[in-house]
Amino acid sequence: MNQLNFVGNLGNDAEVRYTADGKAITSWSVALKSGFGKSEKTNWVRCSMFGERGTKVSMYLTKGAQVAVSGELSLNEYTNKQGENKAS
């Protein structure tokens, strides 16, 4: 089973986009902090929600708000302009 659960703070307001056939995609980024002091680091997780439910919750997903996310993990790989592979 591929299940991911985490709590963090939103880095920006949720963004709602629409596909060519009119389906809504709501996206937002969540900051996950780990460690403390000089060893503290922040990892960013990009989240997406499809359909009308995402459109409805987007008004509550504002920068700085604390959120709990539960869903399926999907890693996407891309190549940047320098030809380096990156995972997102």
Secondary structure, DSSP 8 states (H G I E B T S, - for coil): ---EEEEEEESS--EEEE-TTS-EEEEEEEEEEES-GGG-EEEEEEEEEESHHHHHHGGG--TT-EEEEEE-----EEE-TTS-EEE-
